[in-house]
Amino acid sequence: MSKPSKHLDHLLVDWPFSTGQVLVRRTTGADGRDILQMRVDLGVLQMETSGRPDGTRFEDCETYFDYLQDVAKQEGDGFRLDEQQCNEIDREFYQFYHRRICWLSLRAYAEAAADADHTLALMKFSTNHAPEPEWALLHEQYRPFVMFHRIQAVALQQLEESEADGALKTIDEGLEALADVFEQHDASEHYSEDAFVIKLREMRESIVERYEMEPSLADQLAEAIAAEQYELAAELRDRLSNTDEGFGSGPA
């Protein structure tokens, strides 16, 4: 009996790489389980669709983050990440990034948002227990990028469900959250020119135009003030105070 071949020649020939494109497919493994595959320049990445993308478990925990939370709970407030734990966290960040890109490419927006939530939670945990501030900043610099993916995914999911108003609210709340991140890092002056902020604003404008939606009262108020239409601005402010769009009506 001949040994099964270990090369990937047939796979790579049948699925050629194309520069500038995200090539992803959802298929099944030998045991029938659901898997994702991403074609990259030098081969194919294969990922599990649940748990950690590489399928590794840590003392019966689905992800390394789950495992670390148990460790931190046992060790108490003084818990700090060691070098090995930092390396494993880096691996998990990288793996979830690849799977998030796959989900977005496949328009599996709920799954993309869930993976973004995992990354953001792991990022917060890493920052809180970092061995040194510099290591935490290596990951925190990508927070706007992950937040952008999450905001985008949730809004697109809402649009697929014909919830245009919900999509606009998601984008508005996301822009506010991004502004807070920039403020926390003393970078507010770069907020308006940030690529992710610009893309989200363009997405918002596109939704308004596509669904022929009227500007919100808040937007109308801003426009009235900019145009020095103060009587109209006063009227709009009164209307805002009597609606759910009023100032301070959002969650704390």
C-alpha positions as CSV (number, residue, x, y, z in Angstrom):
1,M,0.0,0.0,0.0
2,S,1.4,3.4,-1.0
3,K,1.8,6.0,1.6
4,P,-0.5,9.0,1.3
5,S,1.2,12.1,-0.1
6,K,2.0,14.9,2.3
7,H,2.4,17.6,-0.3
8,L,-0.2,20.3,-1.1
9,D,0.5,20.6,-4.8
10,H,-3.0,19.7,-6.0
11,L,-4.6,22.1,-3.4
12,L,-2.4,25.0,-4.4
13,V,-2.9,24.5,-8.1
14,D,-6.7,24.2,-7.8
15,W,-6.8,27.4,-5.6
16,P,-4.3,29.9,-6.9
17,F,-3.2,32.9,-4.8
18,S,-4.2,36.3,-6.0
19,T,-2.4,39.4,-4.7
20,G,-4.7,42.0,-3.1
21,Q,-7.6,39.6,-2.6
22,V,-8.8,37.9,0.6
23,L,-9.4,34.3,-0.5
24,V,-11.5,32.4,2.0
25,R,-13.7,29.4,1.9
26,R,-15.8,27.5,4.4
27,T,-15.6,23.7,4.0
28,T,-15.6,20.5,6.1
29,G,-12.8,18.5,7.7
30,A,-12.2,14.8,7.4
31,D,-14.6,14.2,10.3
32,G,-17.3,16.4,8.8
33,R,-16.7,19.4,11.1
34,D,-17.0,22.9,9.9
35,I,-13.7,24.6,9.1
36,L,-12.3,27.8,7.4
37,Q,-9.5,28.0,4.9
38,M,-7.6,31.1,3.8
39,R,-5.3,31.1,0.8
40,V,-2.1,33.0,1.5
41,D,1.0,33.5,-0.6
42,L,2.8,30.5,0.6
43,G,0.0,28.0,1.1
44,V,-3.3,27.6,3.0
45,L,-4.3,28.5,6.6
46,Q,-6.9,26.2,8.1
47,M,-8.9,27.3,11.1
48,E,-11.6,25.9,13.4
49,T,-14.9,27.9,13.4
50,S,-15.3,27.8,17.2
51,G,-13.0,28.0,20.2
52,R,-9.4,28.9,19.4
53,P,-8.8,28.9,15.6
54,D,-6.0,26.3,15.8
55,G,-8.2,24.0,17.9
56,T,-5.9,24.0,20.9
57,R,-7.4,23.6,24.3
58,F,-5.7,24.6,27.6
59,E,-6.7,22.4,30.6
60,D,-10.1,21.9,29.0
61,C,-10.5,25.7,28.3
62,E,-11.6,26.6,24.8
63,T,-9.1,29.5,24.4
64,Y,-6.0,30.6,26.2
65,F,-7.8,33.7,27.4
66,D,-10.3,31.5,29.2
67,Y,-7.4,29.6,30.8
68,L,-5.7,32.8,31.8
69,Q,-8.8,34.2,33.5
70,D,-8.9,31.1,35.6
71,V,-5.2,31.5,36.5
72,A,-5.7,35.2,37.4
73,K,-8.6,34.4,39.6
74,Q,-6.6,31.8,41.5
75,E,-3.6,34.1,41.9
76,G,-5.5,37.2,42.9
77,D,-4.8,40.9,42.3
78,G,-1.1,40.5,42.1
79,F,-1.2,38.4,39.0
80,R,1.2,39.5,36.2
81,L,1.8,37.8,32.9
82,D,5.1,36.0,32.4
83,E,7.1,35.7,29.1
84,Q,5.5,32.4,28.1
85,Q,2.0,33.7,28.7
86,C,2.7,36.9,26.8
87,N,3.9,34.8,23.8
88,E,0.8,32.6,23.9
89,I,-1.4,35.7,24.1
90,D,0.4,37.1,21.0
91,R,-0.4,33.8,19.2
92,E,-4.1,34.0,20.2
93,F,-4.3,37.6,19.0
94,Y,-2.8,36.7,15.6
95,Q,-5.1,33.7,15.2
96,F,-8.3,35.5,16.0
97,Y,-7.2,38.3,13.6
98,H,-7.0,35.8,10.7
99,R,-10.4,34.3,11.5
100,R,-12.0,37.7,11.9
101,I,-10.8,38.6,8.4
102,C,-12.3,35.3,7.1
103,W,-15.6,36.0,8.7
104,L,-15.8,39.5,7.3
105,S,-14.9,38.2,3.8
106,L,-17.6,35.6,4.1
107,R,-20.1,38.2,5.4
108,A,-20.5,36.2,8.5
109,Y,-20.9,39.3,10.6
110,A,-22.2,37.9,13.8
111,E,-19.1,35.6,14.0
112,A,-16.8,38.4,13.1
113,A,-18.2,40.6,15.9
114,A,-17.9,37.7,18.4
115,D,-14.2,37.2,17.5
116,A,-13.6,41.0,17.8
117,D,-15.2,40.9,21.2
118,H,-12.9,38.1,22.2
119,T,-9.9,40.1,21.0
120,L,-11.0,43.3,22.8
121,A,-11.6,41.5,26.0
122,L,-8.2,39.8,25.8
123,M,-6.6,43.1,25.0
124,K,-8.1,44.7,28.2
125,F,-7.0,41.7,30.2
126,S,-3.5,41.9,28.8
127,T,-3.2,45.6,29.6
128,N,-4.5,45.1,33.1
129,H,-1.9,42.3,33.8
130,A,0.9,43.4,31.5
131,P,4.5,42.8,32.8
132,E,5.4,46.3,31.6
133,P,3.5,49.2,29.9
134,E,5.5,48.9,26.7
135,W,4.2,45.4,26.1
136,A,0.6,46.5,26.6
137,L,1.0,49.4,24.2
138,L,2.1,46.9,21.5
139,H,-1.4,45.6,21.5
140,E,-3.4,48.7,22.5
141,Q,-2.2,50.4,19.3
142,Y,-4.5,48.0,17.4
143,R,-7.6,48.7,19.5
144,P,-9.1,51.1,17.0
145,F,-8.5,48.6,14.2
146,V,-10.4,45.8,16.1
147,M,-13.1,48.2,17.2
148,F,-13.6,49.3,13.6
149,H,-14.1,45.7,12.5
150,R,-16.6,45.1,15.3
151,I,-18.6,48.3,14.5
152,Q,-18.6,47.5,10.8
153,A,-19.7,43.9,11.4
154,V,-22.5,44.8,13.7
155,A,-23.8,47.6,11.5
156,L,-23.7,45.4,8.4
157,Q,-25.5,42.6,10.2
158,Q,-28.2,45.1,11.1
159,L,-28.5,46.3,7.5
160,E,-29.0,42.7,6.4
161,E,-31.8,42.5,8.9
162,S,-33.3,45.8,7.5
163,E,-32.4,47.8,10.6
164,A,-30.9,50.9,9.1
165,D,-31.7,53.0,12.2
166,G,-29.9,50.4,14.3
167,A,-26.9,50.5,12.0
168,L,-26.6,54.2,12.3
169,K,-26.8,54.0,16.1
170,T,-24.1,51.4,16.1
171,I,-21.8,53.6,14.0
172,D,-22.5,56.7,16.1
173,E,-21.9,54.8,19.4
174,G,-18.7,53.3,17.8
175,L,-17.4,56.7,16.8
176,E,-17.9,58.0,20.3
177,A,-16.1,54.9,21.7
178,L,-13.2,55.5,19.3
179,A,-13.1,59.2,20.4
180,D,-12.7,58.0,24.0
181,V,-9.8,55.8,23.0
182,F,-8.0,58.6,21.3
183,E,-8.7,60.9,24.3
184,Q,-7.3,58.2,26.7
185,H,-4.1,58.1,24.8
186,D,-3.8,61.9,24.5
187,A,-4.3,61.7,20.7
188,S,-7.6,63.5,20.3
189,E,-6.1,65.8,17.7
190,H,-5.6,62.8,15.3
191,Y,-9.2,61.5,15.7
192,S,-10.9,63.3,12.8
193,E,-8.1,62.3,10.4
194,D,-8.0,58.6,11.5
195,A,-8.6,56.3,8.6
196,F,-11.1,54.1,10.5
197,V,-13.1,57.2,11.7
198,I,-13.2,58.5,8.1
199,K,-14.4,55.1,6.8
200,L,-17.1,54.8,9.5
201,R,-18.4,58.3,8.7
202,E,-18.4,57.4,5.0
203,M,-20.3,54.3,5.8
204,R,-22.8,56.3,7.8
205,E,-23.3,58.8,4.9
206,S,-23.8,55.9,2.5
207,I,-26.5,54.4,4.7
208,V,-28.4,57.7,5.0
209,E,-28.3,58.2,1.2
210,R,-29.2,54.6,0.3
211,Y,-32.2,54.5,2.6
212,E,-33.1,58.1,2.0
213,M,-33.2,58.7,5.8
214,E,-33.8,62.1,7.3
215,P,-31.0,63.6,9.4
216,S,-31.4,62.9,13.1
217,L,-32.4,65.8,15.4
218,A,-28.9,65.9,16.7
219,D,-27.5,66.3,13.2
220,Q,-30.1,68.9,12.4
221,L,-29.1,70.8,15.5
222,A,-25.4,70.7,14.6
223,E,-26.2,72.0,11.1
224,A,-28.4,74.8,12.5
225,I,-25.7,76.0,14.9
226,A,-23.1,75.9,12.1
227,A,-25.4,78.0,9.9
228,E,-26.1,80.4,12.8
229,Q,-29.8,79.6,12.6
230,Y,-30.2,80.1,16.4
231,E,-34.0,80.2,16.5
232,L,-34.2,76.8,14.7
233,A,-31.4,75.5,16.9
234,A,-33.4,76.5,20.0
235,E,-36.5,74.7,18.7
236,L,-34.5,71.6,17.8
237,R,-32.8,71.6,21.3
238,D,-36.3,71.7,22.9
239,R,-37.4,68.8,20.7
240,L,-34.3,66.8,21.6
241,S,-34.9,67.2,25.3
242,N,-38.3,65.6,24.8
243,T,-37.1,62.6,22.8
244,D,-34.9,59.5,23.2
245,E,-32.2,61.4,21.3
246,G,-31.9,63.9,24.1
247,F,-28.6,64.6,25.7
248,G,-27.5,62.2,28.3
249,S,-30.1,59.6,27.3
250,G,-27.5,56.9,26.5
251,P,-26.2,54.2,28.8
252,A,-23.7,55.3,31.4
